[in-house]
Amino acid sequence: MVTELALTAAFPLQSGLVPRGTRAFVFERIFEVFLLLGALVGVVVVGYMLYNAYKYRSGSGKGRADEGNRLVLGELPSGSGGGRKLFTSFFMSMVIVVSLVSWTYLTLLYVEEGPADDESLDVEVEGYQFGWRFTYPNGHTTDGVLRVPADRPVQLTITTADVFHNFGVTELRVKSDAIPGQETETWFTADEPGTYTAQCYELCGAGHSYMSAEVIVMPPDEYEAWYANATAENATADSAAANESSADASVAAQSNLRPAVVP
């Protein structure tokens, strides 16, 4: 609770008991909470260990058992507070662990649920050997280039035309399987314009390492202008360039598989 309150003060615009925001923001908060709590527990444990090592060090005169009061087999020790220290430490540990697990579960529920449907941009993603095809709500299709607006949730529906693939953009903390004959869903929100790289993270053939796509995050007004001119019929230069790159990747992959000619 103390850690989360500190994070709330540091990030007032996107924080709360359960953080909300982009996927990158949410996973960063989870990492920071675990890091701070782990460091705190480590300091307490190591500090208590060093304290007892100094208190009962050799020559201190403490910790020596009087031969007359030495326990016999079957006798329980006294003077330990009736197990109060053990019970207190166990109870505090239980509260911390249960609270952390509950908080993480609620946070990941938000990640799984995603944004509201009326807020998001829906894009269909289809993987194939060895490239990615993106279809927008108006039917416009591009190969190898995904354009999205900044500060708007993007809902992805992912499938594949052939073998298993996995669509992932590391910088945006988004990753999902592409399964033949099935659809998986994921989402992301990019808070700043820029160009990111989507990769395939499932070994899918000889051209697996060439299977990538550009994710271009545009300012909202520029994206609206581009989207207004994008239709299901027109083909973009992005798609032509991506197709050429995909073809080159396939040729390179096939050439690597050619058997060596032995004279």
C-alpha positions in Angstrom: 0.0 0.0 0.0 2.8 2.4 0.9 4.6 1.6 -2.4 1.4 2.1 -4.4 0.7 5.5 -2.7 4.2 6.6 -3.6 3.6 5.6 -7.2 0.3 7.4 -7.2 2.0 10.6 -6.1 4.7 10.2 -8.8 2.2 9.5 -11.6 -1.0 11.3 -10.7 -2.5 11.4 -14.2 -2.5 7.7 -14.9 -2.3 6.1 -11.5 -4.7 4.7 -8.9 -4.9 1.7 -6.7 -5.0 -0.3 -10.0 -3.0 1.5 -12.7 -4.7 2.5 -15.9 -3.1 3.7 -19.2 -1.1 2.1 -22.0 0.2 -1.4 -21.7 3.8 -0.1 -21.4 2.7 2.1 -18.4 0.8 -0.8 -16.7 3.7 -3.3 -17.0 6.2 -0.6 -15.8 4.1 -0.1 -12.7 4.0 -3.8 -12.0 7.8 -4.0 -12.4 8.4 -1.1 -10.1 6.1 -2.4 -7.4 7.7 -5.8 -7.4 11.2 -4.2 -7.5 10.5 -1.9 -4.5 8.8 -4.5 -2.4 11.6 -7.0 -3.2 14.2 -4.5 -2.2 12.4 -3.6 1.0 12.1 -7.3 2.0 15.7 -7.8 1.2 16.8 -4.9 3.3 14.8 -6.1 6.3 16.0 -9.7 6.0 19.6 -8.9 5.5 19.5 -6.1 8.2 18.0 -8.5 10.7 20.6 -11.2 9.9 23.5 -8.7 10.3 22.0 -7.5 13.6 21.8 -11.0 15.0 25.2 -11.9 13.7 26.7 -8.9 15.6 24.6 -9.4 18.7 25.6 -13.1 19.1 29.1 -12.7 17.8 31.9 -14.7 19.3 33.1 -13.1 22.6 29.9 -11.2 23.2 28.8 -13.5 26.0 25.3 -13.9 24.6 23.8 -17.0 23.3 25.7 -19.3 25.6 23.5 -22.0 27.2 23.8 -22.7 30.9 24.7 -26.3 31.3 22.1 -26.5 34.2 19.3 -25.2 32.0 20.2 -27.2 28.9 17.1 -28.8 27.4 16.6 -32.5 27.4 15.2 -34.6 24.6 11.4 -33.9 24.2 11.4 -30.7 26.2 10.1 -27.5 24.5 12.0 -24.3 24.9 10.5 -21.5 26.9 11.0 -17.7 26.8 10.3 -17.4 23.1 7.0 -15.5 23.7 4.8 -18.5 23.0 5.4 -18.3 19.3 4.3 -14.7 19.0 7.3 -13.7 16.8 6.7 -16.6 14.5 2.9 -15.8 14.2 3.5 -12.1 13.7 6.1 -12.7 10.9 3.9 -15.3 9.2 0.8 -13.0 9.4 2.7 -10.0 8.0 4.1 -12.1 5.2 0.7 -13.5 4.3 -0.8 -10.0 4.2 1.9 -8.7 1.9 1.8 -11.8 -0.5 -2.0 -11.9 -0.7 -2.2 -8.1 -1.3 0.5 -8.2 -4.0 -1.2 -11.2 -5.7 -4.6 -9.5 -5.6 -3.3 -6.2 -6.9 -1.4 -7.9 -9.7 -4.5 -9.9 -10.7 -6.7 -6.8 -10.8 -4.0 -5.0 -12.9 -3.7 -7.9 -15.4 -7.5 -8.1 -15.6 -7.5 -4.5 -17.0 -4.8 -5.6 -19.5 -6.9 -8.6 -20.6 -10.1 -6.6 -20.9 -8.6 -3.8 -23.0 -10.3 -0.5 -23.9 -13.9 0.0 -24.7 -15.0 -0.9 -28.2 -16.3 2.6 -29.0 -12.9 4.1 -28.2 -10.6 1.8 -30.1 -9.5 1.4 -33.7 -10.1 -2.2 -34.9 -7.5 -3.6 -37.2 -7.3 -7.2 -38.6 -3.8 -8.7 -38.7 -3.0 -11.7 -40.9 0.3 -13.4 -40.8 1.8 -15.4 -43.7 5.2 -16.7 -44.8 6.9 -14.3 -44.3 5.0 -11.0 -43.7 2.1 -9.3 -42.1 -1.1 -8.0 -43.7 -3.3 -5.3 -42.0 -6.9 -4.6 -42.8 -8.6 -1.4 -41.6 -12.3 -0.9 -40.8 -12.9 0.7 -44.2 -11.5 -2.4 -46.0 -8.1 -0.8 -46.8 -5.3 -3.3 -46.7 -1.6 -2.8 -46.4 1.3 -5.3 -46.3 4.2 -4.8 -44.0 3.1 -1.4 -42.7 0.6 -0.6 -39.9 -0.4 3.0 -39.4 -2.2 4.0 -36.2 -3.0 7.3 -34.4 -1.2 8.3 -31.2 -3.1 8.3 -27.9 -5.8 6.0 -29.2 -6.3 2.4 -28.3 -5.8 -0.1 -31.2 -7.6 -3.4 -31.0 -5.9 -6.2 -33.1 -7.7 -9.3 -34.3 -4.9 -11.7 -35.3 -4.9 -14.8 -37.4 -2.7 -16.6 -40.0 -3.0 -17.8 -43.5 -0.6 -20.8 -43.2 1.5 -21.8 -40.1 1.7 -20.6 -36.6 3.1 -17.1 -36.1 3.3 -14.6 -33.2 2.8 -10.9 -33.6 4.7 -8.7 -31.2 5.9 -5.2 -30.8 8.4 -5.1 -27.9 8.4 -1.3 -27.4 4.6 -1.2 -27.0 4.5 -4.4 -24.8 2.1 -6.2 -27.1 2.4 -9.8 -28.2 -0.1 -12.4 -29.3 -0.2 -15.8 -31.1 -1.4 -16.1 -34.7 -3.1 -19.5 -34.9 -4.3 -21.1 -38.2 -8.1 -21.2 -38.3 -8.5 -19.2 -35.1 -8.5 -15.5 -34.1 -6.8 -14.0 -31.1 -7.2 -10.5 -29.8 -4.9 -8.0 -28.2 -4.5 -4.2 -28.0 -2.0 -1.4 -27.4 -1.9 2.3 -27.1 1.1 4.3 -28.4 1.4 7.6 -26.5 4.0 9.2 -28.8 4.3 9.4 -32.6 7.2 7.3 -34.0 8.1 4.2 -35.9 8.2 0.8 -34.2 9.1 -2.7 -35.5 6.7 -5.7 -35.3 8.4 -9.1 -35.4 7.3 -12.7 -35.6 8.2 -14.5 -32.3 7.2 -18.0 -33.4 9.7 -20.0 -35.5 7.7 -20.3 -38.8 10.2 -21.3 -41.5 13.3 -20.4 -43.3 12.3 -16.7 -43.6 11.3 -16.3 -40.0 14.0 -13.8 -39.2 12.9 -11.6 -42.1 9.2 -11.5 -41.0 8.8 -8.0 -39.7 6.6 -5.0 -40.3 6.7 -1.2 -39.5 4.2 0.2 -37.0 4.0 3.9 -37.8 2.3 6.0 -35.0 1.1 9.2 -36.4 -0.4 12.4 -34.8 -4.2 12.1 -34.7 -4.8 14.8 -37.3 -2.3 13.4 -39.7 -3.7 9.9 -39.3 -7.3 11.1 -40.0 -6.0 12.8 -43.2 -4.3 9.6 -44.3 -7.2 7.4 -43.4 -9.7 9.6 -45.3 -7.7 9.0 -48.5 -7.3 5.2 -47.8 -9.9 3.0 -49.4 -10.3 -0.7 -50.1 -9.4 -0.2 -53.8 -6.3 2.0 -53.7 -2.9 0.4 -53.1 -0.3 2.3 -51.2 3.4 2.7 -51.8 3.9 1.2 -48.4 2.4 -2.1 -49.5 4.4 -2.2 -52.7 7.6 -1.7 -50.8 6.7 -4.2 -48.2 5.8 -6.8 -50.8 9.1 -6.3 -52.5 10.9 -6.6 -49.2 8.9 -9.8 -48.4 9.7 -11.3 -51.8 13.4 -10.5 -51.3 13.2 -12.2 -47.9 11.6 -15.3 -49.4 14.3 -15.5 -52.1 17.0 -15.1 -49.5 15.5 -17.8 -47.3 15.2 -20.2 -50.2 18.7 -19.6 -51.3 20.0 -20.4 -47.9 18.3 -23.8 -48.2 19.8 -24.7 -51.5 22.1 -27.7 -51.2 25.8 -27.2 -51.9 26.9 -28.3 -55.4 29.7 -30.9 -55.0 31.9 -31.0 -58.2 
